Amino acid sequence: MTKKQGATLAHDPYLERERRKYGQPVPSREFIIDKLAEQARPLNRTQLEELFELTAPDELEGLRRRLRAMERDGQLIRNRRSGYVIVDNRDLVRGRVRAAVEGSGWLKPDRPGPQLYLPPRAMRCLLDGDRAVVRLVGLDADGRPEGELVEVLERANRRVVGRYYEESGVGFVIPASRRIHQDIIVPVGQGNGAAHGQLVVTELLSQPSKRRQPIGRIVEVLGDHIEAGQEIAVAACVHGIPVDWPDEVNEALAGVTDRVPEVAKQGRVDLRHLPFVTIDGASARDFDDAVYAEPMTNGWRLYVAIADVSHYVGVGTALEREAAKRGNSVYFPRSVVPMLPAVLSNGLCSLNPRLDRLCMVCEMQVSREGALRRSRFYEAVMRSQARLTYEEVAALHEQRDPALRRRRRGLLKHLDHLFCVYRILRKERDSRGAIDFETTESTLEFDQNGRISAIHPARRTEAHRMIEECMVKANVAAARFLRRHRMPTLYRVHEPPEAARLEKLRAFLAETGLRLSGSDKPRPRDFARLMQRVRDRPDRHLIETVLLRSMMAAEYRPDNAGHFGLALDAYAHFTSPIRRYPDLIVHRAIKHILARGRAETFELSHDQLTTLGEHCSMTDRRAEEATRDALMTLKCRYMAERLGEELTGVISAVTSFGLFVELDEIYVDGLIHITNLESDYFHFDPIGHRLVGERSGKEYRLTDRLRVRVAQVDIDERKLDLALVAHPLDADGNPLEQPRRGPGRRRKTARRSGKYRAL
């Protein structure tokens, strides 16, 4: 074998990092991949040993373990001749599987690139959330890149919630998650006393294969229905959210109090004299951030102090592994599944008032125009002067409550300074063209039995926006600091809308007489200007909804691609390390720079950050889906007591099979099935987001107002069926006469879209 020059360990650019982590360094992952790429052919382990000139037994064992780890993480796979092949090349792609309801699926690559379609035959061995290596085999009949399974890297489903059934002596569980498309076989003797039709928790004994469905045993019987109080536990289990803490984590935190040891404060900048305050929701218990601002010549000095979680969560510890596994805290109604145990998240790390706390500080100089002139980061000790809520700050600053202002008079000047900074930051945000979507959220009130007693719209105050702008500016400063030092980290990336979405958006806007500027690559400013133009239109909500749905989802990646929605060239999450694992990574990277460390010696490689970013993006989506499921279960229970009532609402989605309606003041979606509309043939127009009756010319459009009756509620399935009473309605809830459309327009719609009939 011909050796390539510079293949010995001395030429490994990451050798120093390897020496810090291991007593006997082995070739770094990056070095192995680079040399395999240079050879341009698979090499087996013996050939790699010769290439790196490794002879000592401990060196050979170290290489063996390194290669096994790289296989496990999907960086390398072995061919039939035991030669190692690099993954993430033109033909082999690794990523996470996202199952579709009909049995097919998609592989979302870890690295930026198109998703690969997985036909049902490939999905026989896979379940939703699994990580796999897939080979690109070409394009399917619809022109989509198609893949075939090469290797399963990681199984995502250990426990599955579903309903147990027995037929012809065979027991099986139908999963509650629609994305798990295979039933789970339950062998004789593994039913744990479950009766036909009961809701159960199943532990998988074996994963699916080409010839066999998954096999499991029932470990818990939840009952015939989801009872009040079970919503959160069931949602967490359905989505695979860890709830219990491992024994080793509990043992590591035994004896921890909420007092910071004096020795931990040494060598830090002392900011206890500054009147920092925390401003959070009324129900918050974990306080990540505190703020303070003071005027300076030609601008402001803004301090954002963030809990120094990385001081307490050591690299490679059981606590760190569990935090990485969870990825983020999950906030359910009335409870939270935290990323860190309560003794840290609510205690020692939380910036509780009038207690000394370790923090990472971002100190910024902001110009009068809101531009970030300078920033610096350092470790400090601080003491919050007050724990304020958004509602309290709004009462102090906006409503000028006299009694409250007397009680908080020592903080009034400092709050005024913060709002001065906010106004210039807000002006700078508008000038750069950041997109603002105002969505309506709800606040729930519960009775003593854990049932919803009332639902109110959540009011967003200037205090919310002020804290948001301070945090955005600190996150921008963190991203710039890391980029300047070329330090590996996780960025929060928001890509521009893809071409297919833009095409649909432009077609929709054309029907409303509007146009999105910016040619094929519109900027955030173009979206912001369009939203300004529709501000006073009666169909504003419709247009904003379609604009929002055209956007891509934000993700965590080590390769910066900017944040489209915020109109920023670099953005990193720095401000919430108690509840987000990527923020903890950003803190470690900043500390590495402060300790004069180089990028090559940082503890995480680019490939590890790629995998970690994909994992955290997944846990972010998982938390959102689990919270939505728990909330929908609670709201369905609330609506079950209102069967037969007539309510008003707005069409929130139009599909080929009917209309989803968001009910006023309840903020829950129900379905009017197409069979419950007038007796007519209906054409679904996906571009115009509407159903059109062929005979009657009746139109049902996104954001139309209507009156409905609550027809049926299924709490376990989280389904709400509605019956149409009147459509359309005016702003006061009175029926309007809808003009009929001409037959020529109807024929045009029929040619463009599918045809459905309400029978």
C-alpha positions in Angstrom: 0.0 0.0 0.0 1.3 3.4 -0.9 1.3 5.8 2.0 0.2 9.4 1.7 2.6 11.9 3.2 1.7 13.3 6.6 -0.3 10.4 7.9 1.5 9.9 11.3 -0.1 11.2 14.5 2.3 14.1 14.6 0.5 15.6 11.6 -3.0 15.3 13.2 -4.2 18.9 13.6 -6.4 17.8 16.5 -3.7 15.9 18.4 -3.7 18.4 21.3 -7.4 17.9 21.9 -7.0 14.1 21.8 -4.1 14.3 24.4 -6.3 16.3 26.7 -9.2 13.8 26.5 -7.1 10.5 26.5 -3.9 9.4 28.1 -2.8 7.7 24.9 -4.0 9.7 21.9 -5.3 8.0 18.8 -6.0 9.5 15.4 -8.8 12.0 15.6 -12.1 11.4 13.8 -11.4 14.3 11.4 -7.9 13.0 10.7 -9.2 9.5 9.9 -11.9 10.8 7.5 -9.4 13.1 5.8 -6.9 10.3 5.2 -9.6 7.9 3.9 -10.7 10.7 1.5 -7.1 11.1 0.3 -6.8 7.4 -0.3 -10.1 7.5 -2.3 -10.9 3.9 -1.5 -12.1 1.8 1.4 -9.4 0.7 3.9 -9.7 -2.1 6.5 -8.4 -1.7 10.1 -5.0 -3.3 9.3 -4.4 -0.9 6.4 -5.3 2.0 8.6 -2.9 0.8 11.3 -0.1 0.8 8.7 -1.2 4.2 7.3 -1.0 5.8 10.8 2.2 3.8 11.7 0.6 2.4 14.9 2.3 -0.6 16.5 1.9 -0.4 20.2 -0.9 -2.6 21.7 -2.6 0.4 23.4 -2.4 2.4 20.1 -4.0 -0.5 18.2 -6.8 -0.9 20.8 -7.4 2.8 20.8 -7.8 2.8 17.0 -10.2 -0.2 17.2 -12.4 1.6 19.7 -12.3 4.8 17.7 -13.4 3.1 14.5 -16.2 1.3 16.4 -17.4 4.6 17.8 -17.4 6.2 14.3 -19.5 3.3 13.0 -21.9 3.7 15.9 -22.3 7.4 15.2 -22.7 6.9 11.4 -19.5 8.5 10.3 -18.2 5.3 8.8 -19.7 2.0 7.6 -17.9 -1.2 6.7 -18.4 -2.9 3.3 -18.5 -6.7 2.7 -14.6 -6.8 2.7 -14.5 -5.0 6.1 -13.2 -1.8 4.4 -14.3 1.5 6.0 -16.4 3.8 3.8 -17.1 7.5 4.6 -20.8 8.3 5.1 -22.2 11.7 4.1 -20.7 11.5 0.6 -22.7 11.6 -2.7 -24.2 8.2 -2.2 -24.4 7.5 1.5 -26.4 9.8 3.7 -27.1 9.6 7.5 -30.0 11.3 9.2 -33.2 10.9 11.1 -36.3 9.1 9.8 -39.6 10.9 9.7 -42.5 8.4 9.1 -45.6 9.4 7.1 -49.0 8.2 8.0 -49.5 6.0 4.9 -46.4 3.9 5.6 -43.7 5.6 3.7 -41.2 8.0 5.2 -38.4 10.5 4.7 -34.8 10.7 5.8 -33.8 14.2 6.9 -30.0 14.4 6.5 -27.8 15.6 9.4 -26.0 17.9 7.0 -27.8 20.5 4.8 -29.3 18.8 1.8 -32.6 17.5 0.3 -34.7 14.9 2.2 -34.6 11.4 0.8 -37.9 9.6 0.2 -38.2 6.1 1.8 -40.8 3.8 0.2 -42.8 1.5 2.4 -40.4 -1.4 1.7 -37.5 0.6 3.3 -39.7 1.6 6.2 -40.5 -2.0 7.2 -37.3 -2.1 9.3 -37.7 1.5 10.6 -39.9 3.4 13.0 -40.4 7.2 13.3 -37.4 8.9 14.9 -34.8 6.2 14.2 -31.4 7.3 12.9 -30.1 5.5 9.8 -27.7 5.4 6.9 -29.4 5.4 3.6 -28.0 4.9 0.0 -29.3 7.2 -2.7 -30.6 5.0 -5.4 -32.1 7.6 -7.8 -35.4 9.4 -8.3 -38.9 7.9 -7.7 -41.8 8.3 -10.1 -42.6 11.8 -8.7 -39.0 13.0 -9.2 -38.0 12.8 -5.5 -34.6 11.5 -4.4 -35.2 8.0 -3.1 -33.1 6.0 -0.7 -32.7 2.4 0.5 -31.7 1.4 4.0 -28.1 0.5 4.6 -27.8 0.5 8.4 -29.8 1.5 11.4 -27.7 3.7 13.7 -30.0 4.3 16.6 -33.5 3.2 17.7 -35.7 6.0 19.0 -38.6 4.0 20.4 -38.1 2.0 23.5 -41.6 2.4 24.9 -44.8 3.0 22.9 -48.3 4.0 24.1 -51.3 2.5 22.3 -54.4 0.4 22.6 -54.2 -3.4 23.2 -56.3 -5.7 21.1 -56.7 -9.5 20.8 -57.9 -11.2 17.6 -57.8 -15.0 17.1 -55.7 -15.4 20.2 -53.0 -12.9 19.0 -52.3 -9.8 21.0 -51.1 -6.6 19.5 -50.9 -2.9 20.2 -52.0 -0.2 17.8 -49.7 2.8 18.6 -51.3 6.1 19.6 -48.8 8.0 17.5 -50.0 8.0 13.9 -46.4 8.1 12.8 -45.6 4.7 14.2 -47.2 2.8 11.3 -46.6 -0.8 12.5 -48.6 -2.6 15.1 -46.6 -4.2 18.0 -47.0 -7.9 18.5 -47.5 -8.9 22.2 -46.6 -12.6 22.7 -48.6 -14.8 25.0 -47.8 -14.2 28.7 -46.6 -10.6 28.0 -50.0 -8.8 28.2 -49.6 -7.9 32.0 -53.4 -8.4 32.4 -54.4 -5.9 29.8 -58.0 -6.2 28.5 -59.1 -5.8 24.9 -59.3 -2.1 24.0 -57.3 -0.7 26.9 -54.7 2.0 26.7 -51.3 0.5 27.6 -47.5 1.3 27.7 -45.5 -1.3 25.7 -41.8 -1.9 26.0 -40.2 -3.1 22.7 -38.4 -6.4 23.1 -37.3 -6.4 19.4 -37.4 -3.7 16.7 -39.0 -4.3 13.3 -37.1 -6.2 10.5 -37.8 -7.0 6.9 -39.8 -10.1 7.9 -41.2 -9.3 11.3 -43.2 -6.5 13.0 -41.9 -5.1 16.3 -42.5 -7.3 19.4 -43.1 -6.0 22.9 -44.4 -6.6 26.3 -47.0 -4.5 28.2 -45.4 -2.8 31.2 -48.3 -0.6 32.3 -52.1 -0.5 31.8 -53.4 3.1 31.7 -57.1 2.2 31.6 -59.9 2.4 29.2 -59.5 6.2 28.6 -57.0 9.0 29.4 -58.2 10.1 32.8 -57.9 13.7 34.1 -54.3 14.2 35.2 -52.9 11.6 32.8 -52.6 13.9 29.8 -49.1 15.0 30.4 -47.7 11.5 31.4 -49.3 10.0 28.3 -48.0 12.8 26.0 -44.5 12.4 27.4 -44.5 8.7 26.9 -46.0 8.8 23.4 -43.2 11.2 22.2 -40.4 9.5 24.1 -39.6 12.3 26.5 -37.5 11.1 29.5 -39.3 11.9 32.8 -37.4 10.0 35.5 -33.8 10.8 36.6 -31.2 8.0 36.5 -29.9 7.0 40.0 -26.4 8.2 39.1 -27.7 11.7 38.5 -29.6 11.7 41.8 -26.4 10.5 43.6 -24.3 13.2 42.0 -26.6 15.9 43.3 -27.1 14.6 46.8 -26.3 17.3 49.3 -26.4 20.2 46.8 -28.0 23.3 48.3 -29.1 26.6 46.7 -26.1 28.5 48.2 -23.0 29.2 46.0 -19.8 28.2 47.8 -17.4 31.1 48.4 -14.6 29.4 46.6 -16.7 29.3 43.4 -16.9 33.1 43.4 -13.2 33.6 43.3 -11.6 35.1 40.2 -14.9 36.4 38.8 -16.0 39.9 38.0 -18.2 41.1 41.0 -21.4 42.7 39.7 -23.4 42.4 42.9 -23.6 46.2 43.1 -25.6 46.4 39.9 -29.4 46.3 40.2 -30.1 43.4 37.9 -33.7 42.2 37.7 -35.3 39.1 36.2 -38.5 39.5 34.2 -40.5 36.3 33.4 -43.9 34.8 33.3 -45.9 34.5 36.6 -45.6 30.7 36.7 -41.8 30.6 35.9 -39.5 28.9 38.4 -36.3 28.7 36.4 -34.8 32.2 35.8 -32.1 32.0 33.1 -31.5 35.7 32.5 -31.2 39.1 34.3 -30.9 42.5 32.7 -29.5 46.0 33.5 -28.9 49.1 31.4 -27.2 52.4 31.9 -26.7 55.4 29.7 -23.3 56.3 28.2 -22.0 58.8 25.7 -23.8 58.3 22.3 -25.7 55.2 23.4 -26.3 52.6 26.1 -24.4 50.0 28.0 -26.6 46.8 28.2 -25.8 43.9 30.5 -27.4 40.5 30.0 -26.4 38.1 32.8 -27.1 34.4 32.1 -27.0 31.6 34.6 -23.6 29.8 34.5 -25.0 26.3 34.1 -21.7 25.0 32.6 -20.0 25.6 35.9 -22.2 22.9 37.5 -22.7 20.5 34.5 -19.3 19.0 33.9 -18.3 17.5 30.5 -18.9 13.8 30.3 -20.8 13.5 33.6 -24.0 11.6 34.1 -25.8 14.9 34.5 -24.4 16.2 31.2 -25.3 13.0 29.4 -28.9 13.2 30.6 -29.2 16.9 29.8 -28.0 16.2 26.2 -30.5 13.3 26.0 -33.4 15.5 26.9 -32.2 18.4 24.8 -34.5 20.9 26.3 -37.1 21.4 29.0 -40.7 20.6 28.0 -43.4 23.0 29.3 -46.8 21.4 29.7 -49.9 23.1 31.1 -49.4 23.2 34.9 -46.1 21.3 34.9 -42.7 21.0 33.3 -40.3 18.2 32.4 -37.0 20.0 33.1 -33.7 19.5 31.2 -31.9 19.7 34.6 -33.0 18.5 38.0 -35.0 21.0 40.1 -32.2 21.4 42.6 -30.3 23.1 39.8 -33.0 24.5 37.4 -35.1 26.1 40.2 -32.3 26.4 42.8 -28.6 26.7 42.4 -28.5 27.8 38.8 -31.7 29.9 38.8 -31.1 33.7 39.2 -33.4 33.9 42.3 -33.7 37.3 43.9 -31.3 38.5 46.6 -29.0 35.5 46.3 -25.5 35.3 45.0 -25.4 33.5 41.6 -22.6 32.6 39.2 -23.3 33.9 35.7 -21.9 34.5 32.2 -22.3 38.1 31.3 -22.7 39.7 27.8 -21.8 43.4 28.2 -22.8 45.4 25.2 -22.4 48.9 23.9 -25.4 49.9 21.9 -25.5 53.0 19.7 -28.4 55.4 19.7 -29.5 53.8 16.4 -29.6 50.3 18.1 -26.4 49.0 16.5 -24.1 46.7 18.4 -20.8 48.6 18.6 -18.9 46.4 21.0 -19.4 43.5 23.3 -17.4 41.4 25.7 -18.1 38.2 27.6 -16.8 37.2 31.1 -17.6 35.1 34.1 -19.2 37.0 37.0 -21.1 36.8 40.2 -24.3 38.8 40.5 -27.3 39.2 42.8 -30.8 39.9 41.3 -32.6 42.8 43.1 -36.1 41.6 42.2 -38.1 38.9 40.5 -40.5 40.7 38.3 -43.3 39.4 36.0 -44.3 40.7 32.6 -47.7 41.7 34.0 -46.1 43.6 36.9 -43.7 45.5 34.6 -46.6 46.3 32.3 -48.5 47.8 35.3 -45.4 49.8 36.3 -44.4 51.1 32.9 -47.5 51.1 30.7 -50.4 51.5 33.1 -48.4 53.6 35.7 -50.1 51.9 38.7 -49.5 54.4 41.6 -49.5 51.9 44.4 -47.2 49.5 42.6 -44.8 52.3 41.5 -44.5 53.4 45.2 -43.6 49.8 46.2 -41.1 49.4 43.4 -39.8 53.0 43.3 -36.2 51.9 43.7 -36.4 50.1 40.3 -38.3 52.7 38.3 -35.3 54.5 36.9 -33.6 51.2 35.9 -36.8 50.0 34.2 -37.0 53.3 32.3 -33.5 52.7 31.1 -34.3 49.2 29.9 -37.3 50.5 27.9 -35.2 53.3 26.4 -32.8 50.6 25.1 -35.8 48.5 23.9 -37.1 51.4 21.8 -33.9 51.8 19.9 -33.4 48.0 19.5 -37.0 47.8 18.2 -36.3 50.6 15.7 -33.1 48.8 14.6 -35.1 45.5 14.2 -37.6 47.2 12.0 -34.9 48.9 9.9 -33.2 45.7 9.1 -36.5 44.1 7.9 -37.0 41.4 10.6 -40.3 39.6 10.1 -42.9 39.9 12.9 -45.7 37.3 13.1 -48.3 38.1 15.8 -49.8 34.7 16.9 -52.6 34.3 19.4 -51.8 32.0 22.4 -54.1 31.0 25.2 -53.9 30.9 29.0 -55.7 28.1 30.8 -57.3 28.2 34.2 -57.8 24.8 36.0 -60.1 23.7 38.8 -59.1 21.6 41.7 -59.6 18.4 39.7 -57.1 19.4 37.0 -59.8 20.2 34.4 -59.9 23.4 32.4 -62.3 25.9 34.0 -61.6 28.8 31.6 -59.5 29.8 28.6 -58.3 33.3 28.0 -56.2 34.9 25.3 -52.6 35.6 26.4 -51.8 39.3 26.2 -48.3 40.1 24.9 -47.0 43.2 26.6 -44.2 45.7 25.8 -42.3 43.9 28.7 -42.3 40.7 26.7 -40.9 42.5 23.7 -38.3 44.4 25.7 -36.9 41.1 27.2 -37.0 39.5 23.8 -35.0 42.3 22.1 -32.4 42.2 24.9 -32.0 38.4 24.5 -31.8 38.7 20.7 -29.0 41.3 20.9 -27.1 39.0 23.4 -27.5 36.0 21.1 -26.2 38.1 18.1 -23.2 39.2 20.2 -22.5 35.5 21.1 -22.6 34.4 17.4 -20.3 37.3 16.4 -17.9 36.5 19.2 -17.7 32.8 18.2 -17.4 33.5 14.5 -14.6 36.0 15.1 -12.6 33.4 16.9 -13.6 30.7 14.4 -14.8 28.5 17.3 -16.9 25.4 16.6 -20.4 25.8 18.0 -24.1 25.4 17.3 -25.9 28.2 15.5 -29.6 28.8 15.3 -30.2 28.6 11.6 -33.3 29.7 9.8 -33.1 29.1 6.0 -35.0 31.3 3.5 -38.2 29.6 2.1 -37.5 27.0 -0.5 -38.4 27.4 -4.2 -41.5 25.2 -4.1 -43.0 27.1 -1.2 -42.3 30.4 -2.8 -44.0 29.3 -6.0 -47.2 28.4 -4.1 -47.0 31.6 -2.1 -46.7 33.8 -5.2 -49.6 32.0 -6.8 -51.8 32.6 -3.8 -50.8 36.3 -3.6 -51.6 36.8 -7.3 -55.2 35.8 -6.5 -55.4 38.5 -3.9 -53.9 41.2 -6.1 -50.6 41.2 -4.2 -47.0 40.6 -5.1 -43.9 39.6 -3.2 -40.9 41.6 -4.3 -37.4 40.2 -4.4 -37.5 38.1 -7.6 -36.5 34.4 -6.9 -34.7 35.2 -3.7 -36.8 37.6 -1.6 -35.2 39.0 1.5 -36.8 39.3 5.0 -37.4 43.0 4.2 -39.6 42.0 1.3 -41.8 39.9 3.6 -41.9 42.6 6.2 -43.0 45.2 3.5 -45.7 42.9 2.3 -47.0 42.5 5.9 -47.1 46.3 6.2 -49.1 46.6 3.0 -51.8 44.2 4.2 -52.0 45.6 7.8 -55.4 47.3 7.2 -56.9 44.7 4.8 -59.9 42.6 6.0 -58.1 39.5 4.8 -54.9 40.3 6.7 -55.1 37.2 8.9 -55.5 35.0 5.8 -52.4 36.5 4.2 -50.3 36.4 7.3 -51.2 32.8 7.9 -50.2 31.8 4.4 -46.9 33.8 4.8 -46.1 32.0 8.0 -46.7 28.6 6.5 -44.3 29.4 3.7 -41.4 29.7 6.2 -38.9 26.9 7.0 -38.4 25.6 10.5 -35.4 26.9 12.4 -32.6 24.3 13.3 -29.4 24.0 15.2 -26.3 23.5 13.0 -22.5 24.0 13.3 -22.5 25.6 9.8 -23.8 29.2 10.0 -26.3 30.1 7.4 -27.9 33.1 9.1 -31.4 33.6 10.5 -33.9 34.6 7.8 -36.8 35.5 10.0 -34.7 37.9 12.2 -32.8 39.2 9.2 -29.5 38.4 10.8 -26.3 37.0 9.3 -25.4 35.0 12.4 -27.4 33.9 15.4 -26.7 31.6 18.3 -28.8 30.7 21.4 -26.9 31.9 24.5 -29.6 33.1 26.9 -31.3 29.9 28.2 -28.8 27.2 29.3 -31.1 26.0 32.1 -33.7 24.9 29.6 -31.8 24.4 26.2 -28.8 22.2 25.7 -27.5 24.2 22.6 -27.1 27.2 24.9 -24.9 25.2 27.2 -22.7 24.3 24.2 -22.4 28.0 23.3 -21.4 28.8 26.9 -18.6 26.1 26.8 -17.3 27.5 23.5 -17.2 31.0 24.9 -15.4 29.8 28.0 -12.9 27.9 25.8 -12.1 31.2 24.1 -11.8 33.1 27.4 -9.3 30.4 28.6 -7.3 31.1 25.4 -8.1 27.8 23.9 -7.9 27.2 20.1 -10.7 25.9 17.9 -8.7 22.7 17.3 -8.7 21.9 21.0 -12.4 22.4 21.7 -14.0 19.3 23.2 -16.5 18.8 20.3 -15.6 18.2 16.7 -17.6 19.5 13.8 -19.1 16.1 13.1 -20.2 15.7 16.7 -21.8 19.1 16.6 -23.6 18.2 13.5 -25.1 15.1 15.2 -25.8 17.1 18.3 -27.5 19.9 16.4 -29.8 17.4 14.6 -30.6 15.8 18.0 -31.5 19.1 19.6 -33.6 20.2 16.6 -35.5 16.9 17.0 -36.0 17.3 20.8 -37.2 20.9 20.1 -39.9 19.5 17.6 -40.7 16.7 20.0 -41.4 19.1 22.9 -43.7 21.2 20.7 -45.6 18.1 19.5 -46.0 16.7 23.0 -47.2 20.0 24.4 -49.7 20.3 21.6 -51.0 16.8 22.3 -51.4 17.4 26.0 -53.1 20.7 25.4 -55.5 19.2 22.8 -56.4 16.4 25.2 -57.2 19.0 28.0 -59.2 21.1 25.6 -61.2 18.1 24.2 -62.1 17.2 27.8 -63.3 20.8 28.2 -65.3 20.7 25.0 -66.9 17.3 25.9 -69.0 19.2 28.4 -70.2 21.6 25.7 -71.7 19.1 23.3 -74.5 20.6 21.2 -73.5 24.2 21.9 -73.2 26.7 19.0 -70.0 28.7 18.7 -68.4 31.0 16.2 -64.9 30.4 14.8 -62.6 31.0 11.8 -61.4 28.5 9.2 -57.8 27.8 10.1 -57.0 25.2 7.5 -58.6 23.9 4.3 -58.0 20.3 3.1 -59.5 18.0 0.5 -61.6 16.3 3.2 -63.0 19.3 5.0 -62.4 22.4 7.1 -60.5 22.9 10.3 -62.1 25.6 12.4 -60.5 27.5 15.3 -63.2 28.3 17.8 -63.3 31.9 19.2 -62.0 32.4 22.7 -61.2 28.7 23.1 -58.4 28.5 20.6 -59.0 24.8 19.7 -59.4 23.4 16.2 -62.3 21.2 15.2 -63.1 19.5 11.9 -66.1 20.0 9.7 -65.9 17.0 7.4 -66.7 17.6 3.8 -69.8 15.3 4.2 -71.2 17.9 6.6 -71.2 20.7 4.0 -74.0 21.3 1.4 -74.9 18.4 -0.9 -72.6 19.4 -3.8 -69.4 18.4 -5.6 -66.5 20.3 -3.9 -63.2 21.1 -5.6 -60.1 21.6 -3.3 -58.0 24.5 -4.5 -54.6 24.2 -2.6 -53.3 27.5 -4.1 -56.3 29.5 -3.0 -56.8 27.6 0.2 -60.4 27.0 -0.4 -63.2 24.5 -1.2 -65.5 25.5 -4.1 -69.0 23.9 -4.8 -69.4 23.0 -8.4 -73.2 23.4 -8.5 -73.7 26.0 -5.9 -70.5 28.1 -6.4 -70.3 28.2 -2.6 -66.7 29.0 -1.4 -65.1 28.1 1.9 -61.8 30.0 2.3 -59.0 30.1 4.9 -60.0 32.7 7.7 -63.7 32.8 6.7 -65.9 33.2 9.8 -68.7 30.8 10.5 -71.0 29.4 13.2 -70.7 25.7 14.1 -72.2 23.2 16.5 -70.1 20.9 18.7 -71.1 17.5 17.3 -68.7 14.9 18.8 -65.6 14.8 21.0 -63.1 12.0 21.2 -60.7 12.7 24.1 -58.4 9.8 23.6 -57.9 10.6 19.9 -57.9 14.4 20.5 -60.6 14.9 17.9 -63.3 17.5 17.8 -66.1 17.1 15.2 -68.1 20.2 14.3 -71.3 20.7 12.3 -71.9 23.7 10.1 -74.6 26.1 11.2 -74.0 29.3 9.2 -71.4 30.6 6.8 -70.1 33.2 6.2 -70.4 35.6 9.1 -69.7 39.3 9.5 -67.6 40.8 12.3 -70.6 40.7 14.7 -71.3 37.1 14.0 -74.3 37.6 11.7 -74.7 35.5 8.5 -73.7 37.1 5.2 -75.0 36.3 1.7 -72.2 34.9 -0.3 -72.2 35.8 -4.0 -72.3 33.0 -6.5 -69.4 32.5 -8.8 -69.6 32.2 -12.6 -69.4 28.7 -14.2 -66.3 29.6 -16.2 -64.3 30.2 -13.0 -65.6 26.9 -11.5 -64.4 24.9 -14.5 -60.9 26.5 -14.2 -60.8 25.5 -10.6 -61.9 22.0 -11.4 -59.1 21.5 -14.0 -56.5 22.7 -11.5 -57.5 20.5 -8.5 -59.1 17.3 -7.4 -62.8 16.8 -7.2 -64.7 15.7 -4.1 -68.3 15.2 -3.2 -70.2 15.8 0.0 -72.6 12.9 0.3 
